[in-house]
Amino acid sequence: MSRYGGWQDLIANLEALAARYGLGFTRDPIRRANDVLTYVDDIRDALTASNEESRYYHYLTTTYGQTDVPYDELHRLLVSLPFSGLMTTNYDPCFAAAIAASIPGAFEPYRLLSGGPPPAWDEWLRSLDRPHTTQSLVLHCHGYYRYPQSIV
């Protein structure tokens, strides 16, 4: 289990937001089970329609933001492997924090690339062939908590 709970917890909390503040949102367990990504888009759309989209992004930002313990042993072990880039579906800063801690005093030991425009993906893919020696690239393919508009 993730330090943030599972996908079902995330969806349940977003459903509660949409049920309370969203325009025209109705919980639909069948769609939730069969088409989760579109269902979550519908949650965001219902909040947007009622001019409450900021609640959606605020929830994601506060849920996946920095914590008192920014990463755990698994993150530390993964970033110690000899690669220059990693891809994650997580919204949180755990990998960046683990990279920064593994290279004390380094200037910009990592750079975040967020889902969205293809250039970020292209740059990450190119980095696999030409590793950075002083900087790791962290691609958040579903977006990053500090850039709520990047979150899918």
Summary of the structure (lengths in Angstrom):
residues: 152
radius of gyration: 17.2
end to end distance: 21.0
largest distance: 51.0
contacts: 418
relative contact order: 0.14
helix: 51%
strand: 11%
